[in-house]
Amino acid sequence: MQQTKISIIGLGVIGGSLGMSLKSLGKYRVVGIDQDEQTLRVALDTGAIDEGTTDYHLGVTGAGIVFLAVPVAGIMEIAALIRDSVPSDAVVTDVGSTKEQVVNTLEGLYPARFVGGHPMTGSEHAGISGADQYLFENAIYVLTPTERTSSQALSAVEQLVREIGASPICLAPREHDLIVAAVSHQPYLLAVALMNLASSLEPDHPAAVLLAAGGFRDVTRVASGDPSMWMDIFASNREFILQTSRQLRAVLSEMESCLEDGDTVSLADKLTRARAGRARIPSVVRGFLPAVYEVLATVPDRPGAIGGIAGILGEQGINIVDIEILRIREGDGGTLRLAFRTDVDAEAALFALQGRGLRAKRR
């Protein structure tokens, strides 16, 4: 049976992860297109693609589906460049973080067969080195069809999305851009603002950055993102980012007023409503940066202690996605941070470690 050719233009975290996931299915021939030769070599070595090229036209020839996995501005530029080389029956889709501008442009270039897409997942690590075969597992993958999108093209992309482990949902392009401005773009702006606030305190209060651990570190995690990627997002979603930023400032202003007036009743109500709202966020799907569920374990300072913990969890089929030595006292012991992909895994790890007499707790 002949394999369908899928061309992926851009082999960063999303493009590389997409290639790994599709290639692992064994039913597609994945061709990667990137202008960086080293990226192509790494992609080949890590099984992200079957073959690679720097030639856009050669790369898309004969493709059944073409993914544009480059920044938003590049999506529109490259889509126009390759239009005459993309087979007339091929489906074209993208993974851009904003949709209205992209959809309006590419529907003109590829009538009926373009499907806008945005996988709501990612990584703090940029480039092909951050690619992960399971990046899309349990992730929401937004598709933005319009009345101009053919049902066949939409079905083809939906099938691929499900095959890589993600859950497709359909939104209008403009609705998508408004929502992500609030739930994805504003958190990044806040993280940047918080980090710059902490940094501004540092000259007079050197302990500020030292104390920026725990919750502060978690809240500002998205500030680790690639600034050039975010500048591209700001340019393409300026209207809704400004709108939601003003709404956010109004909410903060209300809370400031509560503090100034000593209105603890109103303030408590806002905190309670926020807590209730957060509880409604689904925990079974992953967001723009994957959630991490953590367990802290106290271990003795002796050879093989860390390996022993890994062995206990391995016996139970529990996979550790990240491990960090938080602190240690030589000759005594220390604390490990163990991270898991799901809350279920974290609970199972806690039970297994405590069952072996080790001190462990959730964080």
Stockholm file with secondary structure:
# STOCKHOLM 1.0

chainA/1-363         MQQTKISIIGLGVIGGSLGMSLKSLGKYRVVGIDQDEQTLRVALDTGAIDEGTTDYHLGVTGAGIVFLAVPVAGIMEIAALIRDSVPSDAVVTDVGSTKEQVVNTLEGLYPARFVGGHPMTGSEHAGISGADQYLFENAIYVLTPTERTSSQALSAVEQLVREIGASPICLAPREHDLIVAAVSHQPYLLAVALMNLASSLEPDHPAAVLLAAGGFRDVTRVASGDPSMWMDIFASNREFILQTSRQLRAVLSEMESCLEDGDTVSLADKLTRARAGRARIPSVVRGFLPAVYEVLATVPDRPGAIGGIAGILGEQGINIVDIEILRIREGDGGTLRLAFRTDVDAEAALFALQGRGLRAKRR
#=GR chainA/1-363 SS CCCEEEEEECCSHHHHHHHHHHHHTSSEEEEEECSCHHHHHHHHHTTSCSEEESCHHHHHTTCSEEEECSCHHHHHHHHHHTTTTSCTTCEEEECCSCCHHHHHHHHHHSTTTEECEEESCCCSSCSGGGCCTTTTTTBEEEECCCTTSCHHHHHHHHHHHHHTTCEEEECCHHHHHHHHIIIIIHHHHHHHHHHHHHHHHTTTCTHHHHHCCTHHHHHTGGGGSCHHHHHHHHHHSHHHHHHHHHHHHHHHHHHHHHHHHTCHHHHHHHHHHHHHHHHTSCSSSBCSSCCCEEEEEEEESSTTHHHHHHHHHHHTTCCCSEEEEEEEETTTEEEEEEEESSHHHHHHHHHHHHHTTCEEEEC
#=GC SS_cons         CCCEEEEEECCSHHHHHHHHHHHHTSSEEEEEECSCHHHHHHHHHTTSCSEEESCHHHHHTTCSEEEECSCHHHHHHHHHHTTTTSCTTCEEEECCSCCHHHHHHHHHHSTTTEECEEESCCCSSCSGGGCCTTTTTTBEEEECCCTTSCHHHHHHHHHHHHHTTCEEEECCHHHHHHHHIIIIIHHHHHHHHHHHHHHHHTTTCTHHHHHCCTHHHHHTGGGGSCHHHHHHHHHHSHHHHHHHHHHHHHHHHHHHHHHHHTCHHHHHHHHHHHHHHHHTSCSSSBCSSCCCEEEEEEEESSTTHHHHHHHHHHHTTCCCSEEEEEEEETTTEEEEEEEESSHHHHHHHHHHHHHTTCEEEEC
//
